[in-house]
Amino acid sequence: MLKIYNQYQKYGVKDYYQNFSEQYFNPHQDRIKSIYIKHIKDIISRNTTILDIACGDGLISRLVNQYNQNNNVTGTDPYFTNQYTKFNFSFEDIALGKLNGYKYDLVTCCYAFHLIDNTWKYNFLTELASITSQFIIISPSKKITIDHPLWTVIEEIREDKITLKLFRKKFGQKLN
């Protein structure tokens, strides 16, 4: 399989996943699992509700279920339907408030944050702050930034060409 980036260039993100989601797997899943075991599993306490955004084939959901039992993991992905997917919401759907009324202790996004169109990013992060106080991004990029008044970086780890950032909602901060 060509690198995913090349597939995005050839088909576009939406068409790639609509046509090839059944064949998709994250080629970096072993490295992601290693980072999860070393760094994330201890962040997640018992009886935590977790939303796995752009859950794909359920890699993070499977890891949570394997290493952090007694947690409630819900996945959302606009292109995948599997045992981990409860919602088929996109980043734009979340930005438009489709998760309004839901609450999660933690939200994760693995290898997909770069897919948010910049025109939706601010609203996405605002809506995210209404459903959770913690957000973990796992990415191959060193340049994960959230320029939003409601979020601050708590921890950043770069290991084996993977970046993990834990963001926490700033309490008491209000939007203008």
C-alpha positions as CSV (number, residue, x, y, z in Angstrom):
1,M,0.0,0.0,0.0
2,L,1.3,3.5,-0.9
3,K,1.7,5.9,2.0
4,I,-1.6,7.3,3.1
5,Y,-0.5,10.8,2.1
6,N,-0.1,9.6,-1.5
7,Q,-3.5,8.0,-1.4
8,Y,-5.0,11.3,-0.1
9,Q,-3.4,13.1,-3.0
10,K,-4.7,10.6,-5.5
11,Y,-8.3,10.2,-4.3
12,G,-8.9,12.9,-1.7
13,V,-9.5,12.0,1.9
14,K,-13.2,11.4,1.6
15,D,-13.0,9.3,-1.5
16,Y,-10.1,7.3,-0.2
17,Y,-11.9,6.2,3.0
18,Q,-15.2,5.7,1.3
19,N,-13.6,3.4,-1.2
20,F,-10.8,1.7,0.8
21,S,-11.8,1.8,4.5
22,E,-12.2,-2.0,4.5
23,Q,-8.5,-2.4,3.6
24,Y,-7.2,0.4,5.9
25,F,-4.9,-0.2,8.8
26,N,-2.5,2.2,10.4
27,P,1.0,1.1,9.3
28,H,2.4,2.6,12.5
29,Q,0.1,0.7,14.9
30,D,3.0,-1.1,16.7
31,R,4.8,2.1,17.5
32,I,1.5,3.7,18.6
33,K,0.8,0.7,20.8
34,S,4.2,1.1,22.4
35,I,3.6,4.8,23.1
36,Y,0.2,4.1,24.4
37,I,1.6,1.5,26.9
38,K,4.4,3.8,28.0
39,H,2.5,7.0,28.3
40,I,-1.2,7.0,27.8
41,K,-2.5,4.0,29.8
42,D,-1.4,5.6,33.0
43,I,-3.2,8.9,32.2
44,I,-6.5,6.9,31.8
45,S,-8.0,6.1,35.2
46,R,-10.6,3.5,35.9
47,N,-14.2,4.1,34.9
48,T,-13.2,6.8,32.4
49,T,-15.5,7.8,29.5
50,I,-13.5,8.2,26.3
51,L,-14.4,9.5,22.8
52,D,-12.1,8.3,20.1
53,I,-12.5,10.8,17.2
54,A,-11.7,9.5,13.7
55,C,-11.5,6.1,15.3
56,G,-10.9,4.3,12.0
57,D,-10.5,0.6,12.5
58,G,-10.5,1.1,16.3
59,L,-6.8,1.1,17.1
60,I,-7.1,3.3,20.2
61,S,-10.4,1.8,21.3
62,R,-8.8,-1.7,21.2
63,L,-5.8,-0.5,23.2
64,V,-8.1,1.1,25.8
65,N,-10.1,-2.0,26.1
66,Q,-7.0,-4.2,26.4
67,Y,-5.0,-2.1,28.9
68,N,-7.6,0.0,30.7
69,Q,-10.6,-2.2,31.3
70,N,-13.7,-0.9,33.0
71,N,-13.7,2.2,30.7
72,N,-16.4,3.2,28.3
73,V,-15.0,3.9,24.9
74,T,-17.1,5.5,22.1
75,G,-15.8,5.9,18.6
76,T,-16.8,8.3,15.9
77,D,-15.7,8.2,12.3
78,P,-17.5,9.4,9.2
79,Y,-16.1,6.6,7.0
80,F,-15.9,3.5,9.2
81,T,-18.7,1.4,10.7
82,N,-17.5,-1.3,13.1
83,Q,-17.9,-2.4,16.6
84,Y,-16.0,0.7,17.9
85,T,-18.0,3.2,15.9
86,K,-21.1,4.6,17.7
87,F,-21.3,7.8,15.7
88,N,-20.4,8.6,12.1
89,F,-19.6,12.2,12.9
90,S,-16.9,14.1,11.1
91,F,-14.8,16.9,12.6
92,E,-17.2,19.3,10.9
93,D,-20.2,17.6,12.5
94,I,-18.5,18.0,15.9
95,A,-17.8,21.6,15.1
96,L,-21.5,22.1,14.4
97,G,-22.4,20.8,17.8
98,K,-23.6,17.2,17.0
99,L,-22.2,16.0,20.3
100,N,-23.9,18.7,22.3
101,G,-25.2,17.2,25.5
102,Y,-22.6,14.4,25.6
103,K,-19.7,14.4,28.2
104,Y,-16.4,12.5,28.1
105,D,-13.6,12.5,30.6
106,L,-11.1,12.2,27.7
107,V,-11.1,12.6,23.9
108,T,-8.4,11.1,21.7
109,C,-7.5,11.7,18.1
110,C,-4.9,9.4,16.6
111,Y,-3.3,10.2,13.2
112,A,-6.2,12.3,12.0
113,F,-6.0,15.8,13.5
114,H,-4.2,17.1,10.4
115,L,-7.4,16.2,8.4
116,I,-9.4,19.0,10.1
117,D,-10.0,21.8,7.6
118,N,-8.6,25.0,9.1
119,T,-11.9,26.8,8.6
120,W,-13.5,24.3,11.1
121,K,-10.7,24.0,13.6
122,Y,-11.6,26.9,15.9
123,N,-15.3,25.8,16.2
124,F,-14.2,22.2,16.5
125,L,-12.0,23.0,19.5
126,T,-14.7,25.2,21.0
127,E,-17.3,22.4,20.8
128,L,-14.7,19.9,22.1
129,A,-14.3,22.1,25.2
130,S,-18.0,21.7,25.9
131,I,-17.8,17.9,26.0
132,T,-14.4,17.2,27.6
133,S,-11.6,18.7,29.7
134,Q,-8.8,16.6,28.3
135,F,-7.7,15.9,24.7
136,I,-4.9,13.7,23.5
137,I,-3.6,14.0,19.9
138,I,-1.2,11.3,18.5
139,S,0.4,12.2,15.3
140,P,3.5,11.7,13.2
141,S,3.9,15.4,12.9
142,K,6.1,17.4,15.2
143,K,4.0,20.5,14.5
144,I,0.8,19.8,16.4
145,T,-0.5,23.2,17.5
146,I,-3.8,24.3,19.0
147,D,-4.1,28.0,19.0
148,H,-7.3,28.4,21.0
149,P,-8.0,30.3,24.2
150,L,-9.7,27.3,25.9
151,W,-6.9,24.8,25.5
152,T,-3.3,24.5,26.9
153,V,-0.6,21.9,26.4
154,I,0.0,19.8,29.6
155,E,2.4,17.3,28.2
156,E,4.3,16.7,25.0
157,I,6.2,13.5,24.1
158,R,8.1,12.8,20.9
159,E,9.3,9.2,20.6
160,D,10.0,6.9,17.6
161,K,8.8,9.6,15.1
162,I,5.4,9.9,16.9
163,T,4.2,13.0,18.8
164,L,1.7,12.7,21.7
165,K,0.3,15.9,23.1
166,L,-2.1,16.1,26.1
167,F,-4.2,19.2,26.1
168,R,-6.3,20.3,29.1
169,K,-9.2,22.8,29.0
170,K,-8.4,26.1,30.7
171,F,-11.0,26.6,33.4
172,G,-12.5,30.0,34.0
173,Q,-11.5,31.1,30.4
174,K,-14.3,32.7,28.5
175,L,-14.6,33.4,24.8
176,N,-15.1,36.9,23.6
